[in-house]
Amino acid sequence: MLRRALRLRLGPCLSGRGLGTYRRGSTLDWDGKVSEIKKKIQSIFPGGAWNPLYDTSHLPPERSDVVIVGGGVLGLSVAYWLKRLEKQQGAIRVLVVERDHTYARASTVLSVGGIRQQFSLPQNVQLSLFSAEFLRNINEYLAVVDDPPLDLQFNPSGYLLLASEEGAAIMERNVKMQRQEGAKVCLMSPEQLQKKFPWINTEGVALASYGLENEGWFDPWCLLQGLRRKLQSMGVLFCQGEVTRFISSSSHMETASGEQLTLKRIHEVHVKMDHSQEFQPVECAIVVNAAGAWSGQIAELAGVGNGPPGTMQGTKLPVEPRKRYVYLWHCPQGPGLEAPLVADSSGAYFRREGLGNNYLGSCSPTEEEEPDPGNLEVDYDFFQEKVWPRLAQRVPAFETLKVRSAWAGYYDYNTFDQNGVVGPHPLVINMYFATGFSGHGLQQAPAVGRAVAEMVLEGHFQTINLSPFLFSRFYFGEKAQEHCIL
């Protein structure tokens, strides 16, 4: 009965979930009051234009229909689709709060920028197909009048996944599903692989899958800046600061089985200003948690997981920061311009970077090898001991590579099933999630943003049914396990 009660809460007729909004008047009413206050002050001090006593341009507004916590590509995509799908232009006020305006530590710009449809779950294939269409026609979506067109520098070289004997049957099943969903992927035998890519050592490879369309890599920074530029033209507000507190109210309900549930509604978000102790309270109707690797902390601030273990109220958002290294190396005799992004069965991966025989790559550590996420320092020994031997075994030319640089970034790692969390929380009824993609959030951001916007505006998913990605699966133990994680 609890399962039914919680799922009924997702319906579009649910009172109190939507944008109908403030406890004390509408945004337009508030703007009118501010205008009247300004006129009265000017009448007291005649002879000059309105000048505030101090600059407040860095502060967020006192009220916003939607507050999005996190200004990476996922958060920006949610903002874009909210504005694009709003029924009347200017009807929804959206505020994006980002604590790092330089994006120096943002997962978006520290990724390798890949996009693929080779996943083990149909929903992930659908998300990436939608996003590929969005990226391919980027200027139809993000063009701004009188500004130059965007060039994402998309390289359509595809992904090449290699499977051992043990993983061949799983790869075959995955590719069958991917094709059913509309992805253009082919299977290759070791002989076909050797013929097409003679620089690969096929020892230990039983099967390969190769993306023929809509796969490759692009410039994440360009996508980020393109979204920001478009959102500014659409009237979205931005604020540099950190969300430190939520003010909420509670109500209680009883399920048909007699179980008591406490429902929370967030009314106010406190945003701490950068390099300051001051904070600005922002009244809101909806909060979107798109805080990436730190979304678990934001959820805790809202009371998610603060209940008895084994209950829905005690179910935490299982997303945490995981540090991942990316290494850049040079190899004069390495694979040529036709090289795809190669993901080896050992876990190592690489792709070309530019035209000068430079390459990016790495591999994910085991649970025992997980590095300290408290900093973004690079461990070069990890490359020497774990990455290089695997690369050189698969591509003999990499025996002579020279590492030129490296960096580290964060995965918003979902420890439950390495998959995204999309949609509303069952009990904090006006908090929505767009997080937990464990390394494939960038490439799926255009589709995820639309899915969250549909849920906020219509009360249900429309374009792609992402019900398996709802928060409630953590309580029910229903894993949406994604096995193809790089």
For each residue, the residues with C-beta under 8 A, 3 or more apart:
1: 4 5 255 256 257 259
2: 5 6 255 257 259 312
3: 6 7 472 476
4: 1 7 8 256
5: 1 2 8 9 253 255 256 261
6: 2 3 9 10 312 426 472
7: 3 4 10 472
8: 4 5 11
9: 5 6 14 17 424 426 429
10: 6 7 14 423 424 459 460 470
11: 8 14 459 460
12: 458 459 460
13: 459
14: 9 10 11 17 18 429 459
15:
16: 265 429 430
17: 9 14 424 429 430 459
18: 14 285 456 459
19: 65 66 92 285 286 456 457
20: 285
21: 26 27 65 285
22: 25 26 27 30 63 283 285
23: 267 283
24:
25: 22 29 30
26: 21 22 29 30
27: 21 22 30 31 63 64 65 93
28: 31 32
29: 25 26 32 33
30: 22 25 26 27 33 34 62 63
31: 27 28 34 35
32: 28 29 35 36
33: 29 30 36 37
34: 30 31 37 38
35: 31 32 38 39
36: 32 33 39 40
37: 33 34 40 41
38: 34 35 41 42 50
39: 35 36 42 43
40: 36 37 43 44
41: 37 38 44 45 50
42: 38 39 45 46 48 50
43: 39 40 46
44: 40 41
45: 41 42 48
46: 42 43
47:
48: 42 45 51
49:
50: 38 41 42
51: 48
52: 55 56
53:
54:
55: 52 58
56: 52 59
57:
58: 55 239 240 273
59: 56 239 273 280
60: 64 95 97 237 239 241 271 280 282
61: 64 93 95 237 282
62: 30 280 281 282 283
63: 22 27 30 93 282 283 284
64: 27 60 61 67 93 94 95 237 282 283 284
65: 19 21 27 92 93 94 284 285 286
66: 19 79 82 92 93 94 95 284 285 286 287 288 456
67: 64 95 97 243 269 282 284 286 287 288
68: 71 75 78 79 94 95 96 97 287 288 290
69: 75 97 243 269 287 288 289 290 291 295 298
70: 74 75 96 97 98 289 290 291 292 294 295 298 435
71: 68 75 76 96 97 98 103 228 238
72: 75 76 98 103 106 107 108 224 290 292 441
73: 76 77 108 220 223 224 227 441 442 445
74: 70 77 78 290 292 434 435 437 441 445 448 449
75: 68 69 70 71 72 78 79 96 98 288 290 291 434
76: 71 72 73 79 80 96 224 227 228 231 445 449
77: 73 74 80 81 227 434 445 446 448 449 450
78: 68 74 75 81 82 288 290 434 448 449 452 453
79: 66 68 75 76 82 83 94 96 231 236 449
80: 76 77 83 84 141 142 227 230 231 234 449
81: 77 78 84 85 449 450 452 453 454
82: 66 78 79 85 86 92 94 453 456 457
83: 79 80 86 92 94 231 234 235 236
84: 80 81 234 453
85: 81 82 450 453 454 457
86: 82 83 89 90 91 92 457
87: 91
88: 91
89: 86
90: 86 235
91: 86 87 88
92: 19 65 66 82 83 86
93: 27 61 63 64 65 66 235 237
94: 64 65 66 68 79 82 83 231 235 236 237
95: 60 61 64 66 67 68 236 237 238 239 282 284
96: 68 70 71 75 76 79 231 236 237 238 239
97: 60 67 68 69 70 71 239 241 242 243 269 271
98: 70 71 72 75 101 103 238 239 240
99: 240 241 242 274
100: 103 104 105 106
101: 98 240 274
102:
103: 71 72 98 100 106 108 109 224
104: 100
105: 100 110 376 409 410
106: 72 100 103 109 110 224 292 409
107: 72 110 111 292 293 409 410 411 412 441 442
108: 72 73 103 111 220 221 223 224 442
109: 103 106 220 221 224
110: 105 106 107 326 407 408 409 410
111: 107 108 114 220 409 439 442
112: 217 326 341 351 360
113: 217 218 219 220 442
114: 111 159 216 217 341 351 443 486
115: 128 131 132 135 214 215 216 217 218 443
116: 119 128 159 211 215 341 443
117: 125 128 129 132 178 181 183 185 211 214 215
118: 159 161 174 175 178 183 185 209 211 215 484
119: 116 124 125 128 174 178 440 482 484
120: 124 170 174 177 481 482 483 484
121: 124 125 419 468 480 481 482
122: 125 126 177 180 181
123: 126 127 464 465 466 468 469 480
124: 119 120 121 127 128 419 440 444 482 484
125: 117 119 121 122 128 129 177 178 181 182 183
126: 122 123 129 130 181 447 464
127: 123 124 130 131 444 447 448 464 466
128: 115 116 117 119 124 125 131 132 183 214 440 443 444 447
129: 117 125 126 132 133 181 182 183 214
130: 126 127 133 134 446 447 450 463 464
131: 115 127 128 134 135 443 444 445 446 447
132: 115 117 128 129 135 136 214 215
133: 129 130 136 137 214
134: 130 131 137 138 141 446 447
135: 115 131 132 138 152 154 218 223 446
136: 132 133 154 214
137: 133 134 140 141
138: 134 135 141 142 150 152 223 226
139: 142 143 149 150
140: 137 143
141: 80 134 137 138 230 446
142: 80 138 139 150 226 227 229 230
143: 139 140 147 149 150 230
144: 147 229 230 233
145: 233
146:
147: 143 144 229
148:
149: 139 143
150: 138 139 142 143 222 223 226
151: 222
152: 135 138 218 219 222 223 226
153: 218 219 222
154: 135 136 216 217 218
155: 216 217 218 352
156: 213 214 215 216
157: 215 216 217 338 339 340 341 351 352
158: 210 211 212 213 215 216 340 341
159: 114 116 118 210 211 215 216 340 341 342 343
160: 197 208 209 210 211 340 341 342 343
161: 118 171 208 209 210 343 484
162: 193 205 207 208 342 343 344 345 394
163: 166 167 168 170 171 205 206 207 208 209 345
164: 167 168 204 205 206 345
165: 168 206
166: 163
167: 163 164 170 171 206 207 345
168: 163 164 165 171 172 206 207
169: 172 173
170: 120 163 167 173 174 483
171: 161 163 167 168 174 175 187 207 209
172: 168 169 175 176 187 207
173: 169 170 176 177
174: 118 119 120 170 171 177 178 209 484
175: 118 171 172 178 179 185 186 187 209
176: 172 173 179 180
177: 120 122 125 173 174 180 181
178: 117 118 119 125 174 175 181 183 185
179: 175 176 182 183 184 185
180: 122 176 177
181: 117 122 125 126 129 177 178
182: 125 129 179
183: 117 118 125 128 129 178 179 211 213 214
184: 179 211 212 213 214
185: 117 118 175 178 179 209 210 211 212
186: 175 209 210 212
187: 171 172 175 207 208 209 210
188: 192 193 196 207 208 209 210
189: 192 193 207 208
190: 193 194 202 205 206 207 208
191: 194 195
192: 188 189 195 196 208
193: 162 188 189 190 196 197 200 202 205 208
194: 190 191 197 198 200 202
195: 191 192 198
196: 188 192 193
197: 160 193 194 200 335 338 339
198: 194 195
199: 334 335 336 339 395 396 397
200: 193 194 197 205 342 394 395
201: 393 394 395 396
202: 190 193 194 205
203: 393
204: 164 345
205: 162 163 164 190 193 200 202 208 345
206: 163 164 165 167 168 190
207: 162 163 167 168 171 172 187 188 189 190
208: 160 161 162 163 187 188 189 190 192 193 205
209: 118 160 161 163 171 174 175 185 186 187 188
210: 158 159 160 161 185 186 187 188 340
211: 116 117 118 158 159 160 183 184 185 214 215 340
212: 158 184 185 186 215
213: 156 158 183 184
214: 115 117 128 129 132 133 136 156 183 184 211
215: 115 116 117 118 132 156 157 158 159 211 212 340 341
216: 114 115 154 155 156 157 158 159 340 341
217: 112 113 114 115 154 155 157 341 351
218: 113 115 135 152 153 154 155 222 223
219: 113 152 153 222 223
220: 73 108 109 111 113 223 224 442
221: 108 109 224 225
222: 150 151 152 153 218 219 225 226
223: 73 108 135 138 150 152 218 219 220 226 227 442
224: 72 73 76 103 106 108 109 220 221 227 228
225: 221 222 228 229
226: 138 142 150 152 222 223 229 230
227: 73 76 77 80 142 223 224 230 231
228: 71 76 224 225 231 232 238
229: 142 144 147 225 226 232 233
230: 80 141 142 143 144 226 227 233 234
231: 76 79 80 83 94 96 227 228 234 236 238
232: 228 229 235 236 238
233: 144 145 229 230
234: 80 83 84 230 231
235: 83 90 93 94 232
236: 79 83 94 95 96 231 232
237: 60 61 64 93 94 95 96
238: 71 95 96 98 228 231 232
239: 58 59 60 95 96 97 98 271 280
240: 58 98 99 101 273 274
241: 60 97 99 271 272 273 274 279 280
242: 97 99 271 272 274
243: 67 69 97 246 269 270 271 272 291 298 301
244: 270 271 272 279 301
245: 269 270 279 301
246: 243 266 268 269 270 287 301 302 303
247: 266 267 268 269 270 281
248: 264 265 266 267 302 303 428
249: 264 265 267
250: 262 263 264 265
251: 262 263 265
252: 260 261 262 263
253: 5 260 261 263
254: 258 259 260 261
255: 1 2 5 258 259 261
256: 1 4 5
257: 1 2
258: 254 255
259: 1 2 254 255
260: 252 253 254
261: 5 252 253 254 255 312 313 427
262: 250 251 252 307 313 427
263: 250 251 252 253 427 428 429
264: 248 249 250 302 303 427 428 429
265: 16 248 249 250 251 428 429 430
266: 246 247 248 269 284 287 302 428 430 431
267: 23 247 248 249 283 284
268: 246 247 281 282 283 284
269: 67 69 97 243 245 246 247 266 281 282 284 287
270: 243 244 245 246 247 279 280 281 282
271: 60 97 239 241 242 243 244 279 280 281 282
272: 241 242 243 244 276 277 278 279
273: 58 59 240 241 276 278 279 280
274: 99 101 240 241 242
275:
276: 272 273
277: 272
278: 272 273
279: 241 244 245 270 271 272 273
280: 59 60 62 239 241 270 271 273
281: 62 247 268 269 270 271
282: 60 61 62 63 64 67 95 268 269 270 271
283: 22 23 62 63 64 267 268
284: 63 64 65 66 67 95 266 267 268 269 287
285: 18 19 20 21 22 65 66 430
286: 19 65 66 67 430 432 456
287: 66 67 68 69 246 266 269 284 302 430 431 432
288: 66 67 68 69 75 78 431 432 433 434 452 456
289: 69 70 295 298 299 302 317 431 432 433 434 435
290: 68 69 70 72 74 75 78 295 433 434 435
291: 69 70 75 243 294 295 297 298 435
292: 70 72 74 106 107 295 410 412 435 441
293: 107 319 320 321 322 373 410 411 412 413
294: 70 291 297 298 321
295: 69 70 289 290 291 292 298 299 317 319 412 421 433 435 436
296: 299 300 316 317 318 319 320
297: 291 294 300 301
298: 69 70 243 289 291 294 295 301 302
299: 289 295 296 302 304 305 316 317 319 425 431 433
300: 296 297 303 304 305 306 316 317
301: 243 244 245 246 297 298
302: 246 248 264 266 287 289 298 299 425 428 431
303: 246 248 264 300 306 428
304: 299 300 315 316 317 425 427 428 431
305: 299 300 313 314 315 316 317
306: 300 303 313 314
307: 262 311 312 313 314 315
308: 311 313 314
309: 314
310: 314
311: 307 308 314 315 475
312: 2 6 261 307 315 426 427 472 475
313: 261 262 305 306 307 308 427
314: 305 306 307 308 309 310 311
315: 304 305 307 311 312 471 474 475
316: 296 299 300 304 305 474
317: 289 295 296 299 300 304 305 421 433 435 436 471 474
318: 296 414 415 416 436 474
319: 293 295 296 299 412 413 414 415 421 435 436
320: 293 296 373 413 415
321: 293 294 373 410 411 412 413
322: 293 370 373 410 411 413 438
323: 370 371 372 373 376 408 409 410 411
324: 362 364 408 409 410 411 439
325: 362 371 378 379 382 383 406 407 408
326: 110 112 360 361 362 406 407 408 409
327: 360 361 362 383 387 403 405 406
328: 353 358 359 360 403 404 405 406
329: 358 359 361 398 401 402 403 404
330: 356 357 358 359 401 402 404
331: 334 357 359 397 398 400 401 402
332: 357 400
333: 357 397 400
334: 199 331 339 357 359 395 397 398 401
335: 197 199 338 339 352 359 395 397
336: 199 339
337: 352 355
338: 157 197 335
339: 157 197 199 334 335 336 342 351 352
340: 157 158 159 160 210 211 215 216 351
341: 112 114 116 157 158 159 160 215 216 217 349 350 351
342: 159 160 162 200 339 349 350 351 394 395
343: 159 160 161 162 348 349 486
344: 162 347 348 349 390 391 394
345: 162 163 164 167 204 205
346: 363 390 393 394
347: 344 363 364 390
348: 343 344 361 362 363 387 390 391 394
349: 341 342 343 344 361 362 363 486
350: 341 342 359 360 361 391 395
351: 112 114 157 217 339 340 341 342 359 360 361
352: 155 157 335 337 339 358 359 360
353: 328 358 359 360
354: 358
355: 337
356: 330
357: 330 331 332 333 334
358: 328 329 330 352 353 354 404
359: 328 329 330 331 334 335 350 351 352 353 401
360: 112 326 327 328 350 351 352 353
361: 326 327 329 348 349 350 351 387 391
362: 324 325 326 327 348 349 383 387
363: 346 347 348 349 386 387 390
364: 324 347 485 486
365: 368 369 370 371 382 386
366: 369 370
367: 370
368: 365
369: 365 366 382 386
370: 322 323 365 366 367
371: 323 325 365 379 382 408
372: 323 375
373: 293 320 321 322 323 410
374:
375: 372
376: 105 323 407 408 409 410
377: 408
378: 325 406 407 408
379: 325 371 382 383
380: 383 384 403 406
381: 384 385
382: 325 365 369 371 379 385 386 387
383: 325 327 362 379 380 386 387 388 403 406
384: 380 381 387 388
385: 381 382 388 389
386: 363 365 369 382 383 389 390
387: 327 348 361 362 363 382 383 384 390 391
388: 383 384 385 391 392 398 401
389: 385 386 392 393
390: 344 346 347 348 363 386 387 393 394
391: 344 348 350 361 387 388 394 395 398 401
392: 388 389 395 396 398 399 401
393: 201 203 346 389 390
394: 162 200 201 342 344 346 348 390 391 398
395: 199 200 201 334 335 342 350 391 392 398
396: 199 201 392 399
397: 199 331 333 334 335 400 401
398: 329 331 334 388 391 392 394 395 401
399: 392 396
400: 331 332 333 397
401: 329 330 331 334 359 388 391 392 397 398
402: 329 330 331
403: 327 328 329 380 383 406
404: 328 329 330 358
405: 327 328
406: 325 326 327 328 378 380 383 403
407: 110 325 326 376 378
408: 110 323 324 325 326 371 376 377 378
409: 105 106 107 110 111 323 324 326 376
410: 105 107 110 292 293 321 322 323 324 373 376
411: 107 293 321 322 323 324 438 439
412: 107 292 293 295 319 321 435 436 437 438 441
413: 293 319 320 321 322 418 436 438 439
414: 318 319 417 418 419 420 421 436 437 438
415: 318 319 320
416: 318 419 473 474 479
417: 414 473 479 480 481 482
418: 413 414 438 481 482 485
419: 121 124 414 416 436 437 438 469 480 481 482
420: 414 434 435 436 437 438 441 444 448 466 469
421: 295 317 319 414 433 434 435 436 469 470 471
422: 433 434 448 451 452 455 466 469 470
423: 10 432 433 451 452 455 461 466 469 470 471
424: 9 10 17 429 430 431 432 433 455 470 471
425: 299 302 304 428 429 431 432 433 471
426: 6 9 312 429 471 472 475
427: 261 262 263 264 304 312 313
428: 248 263 264 265 266 302 303 304 425 431
429: 9 14 16 17 263 264 265 424 425 426
430: 16 17 265 266 285 286 287 424
431: 266 287 288 289 299 302 304 424 425 428
432: 286 287 288 289 423 424 425 452 455 456
433: 288 289 290 295 299 317 421 422 423 424 425 436 452 471
434: 74 75 77 78 288 289 290 420 421 422 448 449 452
435: 70 74 289 290 291 292 295 317 319 412 420 421 441
436: 295 317 318 319 412 413 414 419 420 421 433
437: 74 412 414 419 420 440 441 444 448
438: 322 411 412 413 414 418 419 420 441 482 485
439: 111 324 411 413 485 486
440: 119 124 128 437 443 444 482 485
441: 72 73 74 107 292 412 420 435 437 438 444 445 448
442: 73 107 108 111 113 220 223 445
443: 114 115 116 128 131 440
444: 124 127 128 131 420 437 440 441 447 448
445: 73 74 76 77 131 441 442 448 449
446: 77 130 131 134 135 141 449 450
447: 126 127 128 130 131 134 444 450 451 463 464
448: 74 77 78 127 420 422 434 437 441 444 445 451 452
449: 74 76 77 78 79 80 81 434 445 446 452 453
450: 77 81 85 130 446 447 453 454 463
451: 422 423 447 448 454 455 461 463 464 466
452: 78 81 288 422 423 432 433 434 448 449 455 456
453: 78 81 82 84 85 449 450 456 457
454: 81 85 450 451 457 458 460 461 462 463
455: 422 423 424 432 451 452 458 459 460 461
456: 18 19 66 82 286 288 432 452 453
457: 19 82 85 86 453 454
458: 12 454 455 462
459: 10 11 12 13 14 17 18 455
460: 10 11 12 454 455
461: 423 451 454 455 464 465 466 467
462: 454 458
463: 130 447 450 451 454
464: 123 126 127 130 447 451 461
465: 123 461
466: 123 127 420 422 423 451 461 469 470
467: 461 470
468: 121 123 473 478 480
469: 123 419 420 421 422 423 466 473 480
470: 10 421 422 423 424 466 467 473
471: 315 317 421 423 424 425 426 433 474
472: 3 6 7 312 426 475 476
473: 416 417 468 469 470 476 477 478 479 480
474: 315 316 317 318 416 471 477
475: 311 312 315 426 472
476: 3 472 473
477: 473 474
478: 468 473
479: 416 417 473
480: 121 123 417 419 468 469 473
481: 120 121 417 418 419
482: 119 120 121 124 417 418 419 438 440 485
483: 120 170
484: 118 119 120 124 161 174
485: 364 418 438 439 440 482
486: 114 343 349 364 439
